[in-house]
Protein backbone atom coordinates (compact mmCIF):
# COMPACT_ATOMS: atom_id res chain seq x y z
CA UNK A 1 0.00 0.00 0.00
CA UNK A 2 1.21 3.54 -0.79
CA UNK A 3 -0.25 6.37 1.27
CA UNK A 4 -0.24 10.05 0.37
CA UNK A 5 -1.87 12.92 2.24
CA UNK A 6 -4.98 12.73 0.09
CA UNK A 7 -5.27 9.14 -1.09
CA UNK A 8 -4.76 5.57 -0.03
CA UNK A 9 -4.05 3.21 -2.92
CA UNK A 10 -4.23 -0.56 -2.47
CA UNK A 11 -2.24 -2.58 -4.99
CA UNK A 12 -3.30 -5.96 -6.24
CA UNK A 13 -0.97 -7.95 -8.46
CA UNK A 14 -3.16 -8.82 -11.43
CA UNK A 15 -1.96 -9.73 -14.92
CA UNK A 16 -3.00 -7.56 -17.82
CA UNK A 17 -6.34 -8.50 -19.33
CA UNK A 18 -5.72 -10.64 -22.41
CA UNK A 19 -7.40 -8.06 -24.65
CA UNK A 20 -5.17 -5.28 -23.31
CA UNK A 21 -2.03 -7.39 -23.75
CA UNK A 22 -2.94 -8.53 -27.26
CA UNK A 23 -3.73 -4.94 -28.29
CA UNK A 24 -0.43 -3.67 -26.86
CA UNK A 25 1.57 -6.42 -28.53
CA UNK A 26 -0.19 -5.95 -31.88
CA UNK A 27 0.37 -2.19 -31.87
CA UNK A 28 3.99 -2.57 -30.74
CA UNK A 29 4.66 -5.09 -33.51
CA UNK A 30 3.13 -2.69 -36.04
CA UNK A 31 5.31 0.14 -34.69
CA UNK A 32 8.42 -2.03 -35.01
CA UNK A 33 7.54 -2.67 -38.67
CA UNK A 34 6.49 0.92 -39.43
CA UNK A 35 9.90 2.45 -40.01
CA UNK A 36 9.71 4.44 -36.77
CA UNK A 37 13.36 5.16 -35.88
CA UNK A 38 12.72 4.52 -32.16
CA UNK A 39 9.54 2.48 -31.65
CA UNK A 40 10.62 1.46 -28.13
CA UNK A 41 10.91 5.04 -26.88
CA UNK A 42 8.55 5.79 -24.03
CA UNK A 43 8.09 8.73 -21.74
CA UNK A 44 7.93 8.02 -18.02
CA UNK A 45 6.81 10.50 -15.39
CA UNK A 46 7.61 10.33 -11.68
CA UNK A 47 7.04 12.70 -8.76
CA UNK A 48 9.50 13.93 -6.15
CA UNK A 49 8.60 14.25 -2.43
CA UNK A 50 7.60 17.89 -3.01
CA UNK A 51 5.02 16.87 -5.59
CA UNK A 52 6.92 18.16 -8.63
CA UNK A 53 6.48 15.90 -11.65
CA UNK A 54 9.51 14.93 -13.76
CA UNK A 55 9.41 13.22 -17.15
CA UNK A 56 12.02 11.75 -19.45
CA UNK A 57 12.40 9.25 -22.29
CA UNK A 58 13.56 5.69 -21.69
CA UNK A 59 13.52 2.52 -23.80
CA UNK A 60 10.88 -0.18 -23.47
CA UNK A 61 12.66 -3.52 -23.13
CA UNK A 62 9.98 -6.15 -22.56
CA UNK A 63 6.20 -6.30 -22.62
CA UNK A 64 4.18 -9.19 -21.25
CA UNK A 65 1.21 -9.94 -19.00
CA UNK A 66 3.17 -8.70 -15.97
CA UNK A 67 3.79 -5.23 -17.42
CA UNK A 68 6.54 -3.23 -19.16
CA UNK A 69 10.23 -3.09 -18.24
CA UNK A 70 12.99 -0.51 -18.53
CA UNK A 71 16.49 -0.16 -17.04
CA UNK A 72 18.34 2.65 -15.29
CA UNK A 73 20.53 3.60 -12.34
CA UNK A 74 18.64 3.13 -9.09
CA UNK A 75 20.47 6.18 -7.68
CA UNK A 76 19.37 8.42 -10.55
CA UNK A 77 16.68 11.06 -10.08
CA UNK A 78 14.01 8.70 -11.40
CA UNK A 79 15.27 5.90 -9.16
CA UNK A 80 15.24 7.97 -5.97
CA UNK A 81 11.82 9.36 -6.84
CA UNK A 82 10.43 5.87 -7.40
CA UNK A 83 11.95 4.72 -4.11
CA UNK A 84 9.95 7.42 -2.31
CA UNK A 85 6.81 7.09 -4.43
CA UNK A 86 6.52 4.10 -6.81
CA UNK A 87 3.60 5.57 -8.74
CA UNK A 88 4.54 6.07 -12.41
CA UNK A 89 2.93 7.24 -15.65
CA UNK A 90 4.06 6.02 -19.07
CA UNK A 91 3.28 7.27 -22.57
CA UNK A 92 4.09 5.54 -25.86
CA UNK A 93 3.41 7.42 -29.09
CA UNK A 94 3.52 5.69 -32.47
CA UNK A 95 3.04 8.47 -34.99
CA UNK A 96 3.96 6.29 -37.96
CA UNK A 97 0.90 4.08 -37.54
CA UNK A 98 -2.32 4.80 -39.42
CA UNK A 99 -4.08 6.04 -37.45
CA UNK A 100 -1.43 7.37 -35.08
CA UNK A 101 -1.63 5.72 -31.66
CA UNK A 102 -0.86 6.91 -28.16
CA UNK A 103 -0.82 4.48 -25.24
CA UNK A 104 -1.08 5.93 -21.73
CA UNK A 105 -0.28 3.69 -18.78
CA UNK A 106 -0.43 4.39 -15.06
CA UNK A 107 0.57 2.10 -12.22
CA UNK A 108 3.46 1.31 -9.94
CA UNK A 109 7.12 0.55 -10.61
CA UNK A 110 8.76 -2.49 -9.02
CA UNK A 111 12.46 -3.35 -9.12
CA UNK A 112 13.15 -6.45 -11.20
CA UNK A 113 14.66 -9.52 -9.53
CA UNK A 114 18.46 -9.48 -9.54
CA UNK A 115 18.60 -12.43 -11.94
CA UNK A 116 16.52 -10.59 -14.56
CA UNK A 117 18.67 -7.46 -14.33
CA UNK A 118 21.84 -9.58 -14.55
CA UNK A 119 20.53 -11.42 -17.62
CA UNK A 120 19.69 -8.22 -19.47
CA UNK A 121 22.96 -6.53 -18.49
CA UNK A 122 24.93 -9.36 -20.09
CA UNK A 123 23.24 -8.66 -23.45
CA UNK A 124 24.50 -5.06 -23.55
CA UNK A 125 27.58 -4.17 -25.55
CA UNK A 126 30.75 -3.85 -23.48
CA UNK A 127 31.01 -0.05 -23.82
CA UNK A 128 27.44 0.31 -22.54
CA UNK A 129 28.29 -1.96 -19.62
CA UNK A 130 31.32 0.18 -18.80
CA UNK A 131 29.15 3.29 -19.04
CA UNK A 132 26.84 1.88 -16.37
CA UNK A 133 29.83 1.77 -14.00
CA UNK A 134 31.30 5.11 -15.04
CA UNK A 135 28.17 7.26 -15.04
CA UNK A 136 27.04 8.80 -11.76
CA UNK A 137 23.66 9.34 -13.34
CA UNK A 138 21.90 12.64 -12.55
CA UNK A 139 24.89 14.00 -10.63
CA UNK A 140 26.86 17.06 -11.82
CA UNK A 141 29.56 16.27 -14.41
CA UNK A 142 32.35 18.90 -14.27
CA UNK A 143 33.36 18.22 -17.88
CA UNK A 144 33.08 15.43 -20.43
CA UNK A 145 36.74 14.46 -19.95
CA UNK A 146 35.89 13.28 -16.42
CA UNK A 147 33.39 10.75 -17.77
CA UNK A 148 35.85 9.60 -20.45
CA UNK A 149 38.49 9.05 -17.76
CA UNK A 150 36.08 7.03 -15.62
CA UNK A 151 35.16 4.82 -18.59
CA UNK A 152 38.86 4.20 -19.25
CA UNK A 153 39.37 3.42 -15.55
CA UNK A 154 36.69 0.72 -15.52
CA UNK A 155 37.87 -0.62 -18.87
CA UNK A 156 41.24 -1.29 -17.25
CA UNK A 157 39.60 -2.72 -14.12
CA UNK A 158 37.60 -5.28 -16.08
CA UNK A 159 40.20 -5.96 -18.80
CA UNK A 160 40.15 -9.55 -20.00
CA UNK A 161 36.91 -10.51 -18.26
CA UNK A 162 33.17 -9.97 -18.39
CA UNK A 163 31.85 -6.71 -16.96
CA UNK A 164 29.56 -7.47 -14.00
CA UNK A 165 26.37 -5.52 -13.38
CA UNK A 166 26.76 -2.66 -10.87
CA UNK A 167 24.54 -3.26 -7.85
CA UNK A 168 22.97 0.21 -8.26
CA UNK A 169 21.97 -0.43 -11.88
CA UNK A 170 18.99 -2.54 -12.86
CA UNK A 171 15.47 -2.81 -14.14
CA UNK A 172 11.97 -1.81 -13.19
CA UNK A 173 8.69 -3.36 -14.14
CA UNK A 174 5.74 -1.01 -14.60
CA UNK A 175 2.71 -2.85 -13.22
CA UNK A 176 -0.34 -1.11 -14.74
CA UNK A 177 -3.65 -0.34 -13.14
CA UNK A 178 -4.75 1.92 -16.02
CA UNK A 179 -4.16 1.54 -19.76
CA UNK A 180 -5.62 3.89 -22.35
CA UNK A 181 -5.45 3.42 -26.12
CA UNK A 182 -5.79 6.70 -28.02
CA UNK A 183 -6.36 6.56 -31.78
CA UNK A 184 -6.03 9.73 -33.85
CA UNK A 185 -9.17 10.70 -35.73
CA UNK A 186 -10.10 13.21 -38.42
CA UNK A 187 -11.26 16.61 -37.20
CA UNK A 188 -9.63 15.68 -33.85
CA UNK A 189 -12.47 13.27 -33.21
CA UNK A 190 -10.04 10.93 -31.52
CA UNK A 191 -11.05 7.51 -30.20
CA UNK A 192 -10.13 6.67 -26.59
CA UNK A 193 -10.47 3.24 -24.99
CA UNK A 194 -9.63 3.23 -21.28
CA UNK A 195 -9.06 0.11 -19.19
CA UNK A 196 -8.92 0.44 -15.40
CA UNK A 197 -8.29 -2.04 -12.62
CA UNK A 198 -11.29 -1.69 -10.31
CA UNK A 199 -11.92 -3.94 -7.32
CA UNK A 200 -9.71 -6.70 -8.70
CA UNK A 201 -11.07 -6.71 -12.26
CA UNK A 202 -10.20 -4.92 -15.49
CA UNK A 203 -13.02 -2.69 -16.74
CA UNK A 204 -13.24 -0.87 -20.06
CA UNK A 205 -14.98 2.38 -20.96
CA UNK A 206 -14.88 4.87 -23.81
CA UNK A 207 -13.91 8.50 -23.26
CA UNK A 208 -14.87 11.63 -25.13
CA UNK A 209 -12.01 12.97 -27.27
Secondary structure, DSSP 8 states (H G I E B T S, - for coil): -EE-SS-EE--------HHHHHHHHHHHHHHHTTT-TTTTEEEEEEE-TTS-EEEEEEE--EEETTEEEEEEETTSHHHHHHHH--EEEEEEEETTSSS-EEEEEEEEEEE--HHHHHHHHTTS-HHHHHHHHH--TTS--S-HHHHHHHHHHHHHHTTTS-----TTEEEEEEEEEEEEEEE--GGG--EEEEEEEETTEEEEEEE--
